[in-house]
Amino acid sequence: MSLPMALKNAAPAELKGVRGVCLDIDDTLSTHGKLTAEAYSALWRLREAGLIVVPITGRPAGWCDHFARFWPVNAIVGENGAFTFFMEGGIRRRIDTLADAGTIAGRKARLEKLGVAILERFPHAKWASDQAYREYDLAIDVCEDVPPWNPNDVEELLALCAREGAHAKLSSIHVNAWFGDFDKRRGFEKWLSSGAPGCPAPVPNMKEWLFIGDSPNDEPMFAAFPYTVGVANLSRYLDRLKSPPRWITASESGKGFAEMADAVIAARTAN
């Protein structure tokens, strides 16, 4: 595995082809659970510079509805790729990644069964505080509002979910588990192949997108794009990644996101 290069050493010519930016939210855009003025300003500066901006997150449908309506973004892919929300004519609309995902009630029944198995093995497990706003997945809190789990227990939890037939991914704060063949990459590609609604023409092709993230559940995106960046806090997970990003920022979380935005915007105006 090759290690990421420092983003500060990327020449403007290397970043000049970026027309769209996809980003993780938790600990990539946010910092210790807060959206700083610096990071939010960087979102606006990307949009004002003509970039298409699409967050791709494990956060729930309820949160993504808010983000799509109020943030300076063109669309948002939520629950690790289950759906995309976007605004069209002042109305929030959606694309679901799987046509045969079943009813919300059916999905919740499978997740409840998985939850029973998790609690039998880990009686101390707590669902994420945003679980009530989710449609497709079960989020187990491993450090957001609870004491950090032992890494061995996290690995065992991931393995348990796999044995129960669920997909499971570790983010910087949760283990997300779901049933259905989707992930962040498939969710984004579904939106893109649907005409990228919410995005003005011409739509960037796959070679013109940059992705920035911070954790193992971002690996499908690191593998999919030619322009990939990890914020500095990703370095704690590099030994878990078969497909690391091309570059890494000097700063962590929101400061690292702003560092990326500065580099991309500067590249667009460079001679």
N, C-alpha and C positions, 0 to 999 in steps of 0.2 A: 504494500500500500504506500503510495506517495503522499507526503504530508502537504497540506495547503501552503501556498506562498502568501507572503504578507501583501495585503491589498494596497498598502502604501507604495509598493514597488511596481504596481500595474501601470503600464504606460497608457496614456489617454487613448492611443490608437487601439489598444486591446478592448476597451470598453465602449468605443464609439458606436458599435453596432447595436447597443441595447436600446430597445424601444418600449419594453414593458418590464415591470418589476413585480414579482410575486414574493410574498413575505409571510413567514410565520409571525404569530403575534406574541405569545407568552415567552418572555425572556429573550426575544429577538427585537420586537418593537417596544415591549414594556420592560420596565426595570423594577425588580422587587415588587411586582404586582401593580405598578403605577405606570400610566402613560405620561411621560414627561413632556414638558413644553418643547424641548429640543427634538424629541422623536416625532411628535405630532406636527411640528413645523416642517420636519423633513418630508412627511407625507405630502403636505401642501406644496412644498417646493418641487417635488417630483412631478405632481400633477401640473403645476404652473409651467414647468419646463417641457411639457408635452408628452410625458411618459404615461403609459397605461399602468394602473396600480391595482393589484389583486391580492388581498390577504388570503392565505390558505392555512386553516387553523383546525385544531381539535376542539375548539370551543363550540357550544351548543347552538341549536337553531334560534333560541330566544335571544341570545347575544348577537348572533349574526344578523338578525333582523334589524337590530339597532345600528350595527356597524354599517350595513348597506345603506341605511337611510341617512345617517348623520356624519359619517367619515368621508374624507375626500378620496373615495375609491370607486372603481368602475364596476366591480363585482366582488363577491367574497365566497370562497369555497369553505364549507363548514363540516364539522364532525368527521375530520380526517378524510374528506372526499365524498361524503354521502350526498351532498347537494351543493348547488350554487345559487346564491341570492343576488339580485341586481335590480336597479331601478330603471323603469321604462315608462315615460310619460307621467312621472310622479307617482307611479304605483310600484310597490315592491313585488317582484315576480321571482320564480324559482325554476331551476332545472334539477331533477333528481337523477343521480348517476345511474341507478339501476331501475329498469322498468318493472322488474318482477320482485321488488323488495318486500312486497306484502303490505298489510295494513299496519298502522302504528300499534294497534292492540296486539297483533301477532308478533311483531318485533319485540314489544315489551315483555310478552310472555316468555320468549326465549331468553331475553336478558335477565328476567327475574329468576329463571332456572339456573342460569350461570351465576347469578348473585348468591344463590343458596350454596352452590358448590364452593364459591370463594369464601363465604363466611364460615363454612364447616372447617376449612383449612386454616383460615386467618380470622379468628373471631374478632380481632381488633380492627379489621378493615373498615374504612369509612368511605362512603361514596362522595364524590366531589360535591362541593356546595352548589354547583350549577347543574346537578343531575336532573332536577325537575324540569329543566328547559331543553332537554335532549330528546331527539326523536329516534336515533339510530344506534346509539352506543351506551355502554356503561363505563363511567369514568371512576376509577379507584384512586383516591387521593393518596399519594405517596410522599408528599412533602409540602403541599400548598398551605393547608390549614391544620396539618397534623405533624407530629415529630417525624423526621425523615426515616423512611424504612431502611432496614438493613439491605445492602445490595443483593445478598444471597436470597432474601425473601422476595425481592423484586423479580429476580430471575425465575424463582419457583412460581410466582404468580403468573408470569408470562407463559411459562410452560403449562401450567394448569389450564389457562384459557385456551391454549392450542389443543390440549387433550380433549377439551369440551367442544371442539370444532369451531372456535371463534378465532378471528384475527385479533392480535393484540400488539400494541405499540407503546413504547415508553416515550413520554414527552419529558420536559424539564420538571413537571409538577404532578402528572397523572400517568397511570396506565389506562389506556383506552382500549376497550374490547368491543367487537361488533361481529355480526354475522352478515355475510355478503361479500362478494369479490370486488371491493373497491379500496382505494387508498388515496392519499393526497394527489398523486400523479394522475390517476384515472379520473378523479373528480375534475381536475383542471382540464384534462384533455377532452372530457365530455362537454364542458362549457365551450371550449375552443372550437370543437367540431360542430357545435350547434350554432355557429356563427358569431360567437363571443358577444351575446347581447349585453348592452350596457357599455360597450367599447366602440368608440367612433372608428369609422373606416379611414385608412386601410388597417386591417387587423394585423398585428405583428405575427410572424410565423414562429415556429418553435425555436428557430435559431436566433431569434431576436429578444428572447426573454431572459431575465436574470432572476435567480431565486436566492433568497437569503434566509437562513435558519439557524437553529441552535441545538438541536437534539436528535436522537436516533430516529424519531418518527418522520424526520425530514429527509431521510436517506433516499426514498424514491424520487424526490425532487432533485437532490444532488446528482443522481444518476441520469436524470432526464434532460438537463439543460447544459448548454455550452458555457454559460456564465453562471457560476455558483459561488456564493460567499457564505462563510460561517462567521457569526459574531464570536468574539474571543472566548466566551464561555463555552463554546462547542468543544474546546480543546480537551475538556474532561471526558468526552465521549469518543474521541478519535479512535481509540483502540477497539471500539465496537463497530466501526463503519468499514464496509467493503468499498463504498463509493463516497469518499470524502469530498468536500467542496474544493474548487480550484484555488480560492483565496480565503484568507481569514483576516478579520479586522484587528486593529491594535486594542480597541476598546470593547467592553462587554455590552450586551443588551442594547438599550436605546441609543447610547452613545456610538456603539458600533454600527447601528442602523443608520444614524446620521452621517457617520464616516463614509458608508457605502453611497448614500445619496449624494454627498458632496463630490465623490469621485465620478459617479455616473453623470451628474449634471455638468461638471467641469469637462468631461470627455466630449459631451455634445457640443460644447462651444469652442473646443480647441481647434486650432488650424491644422 
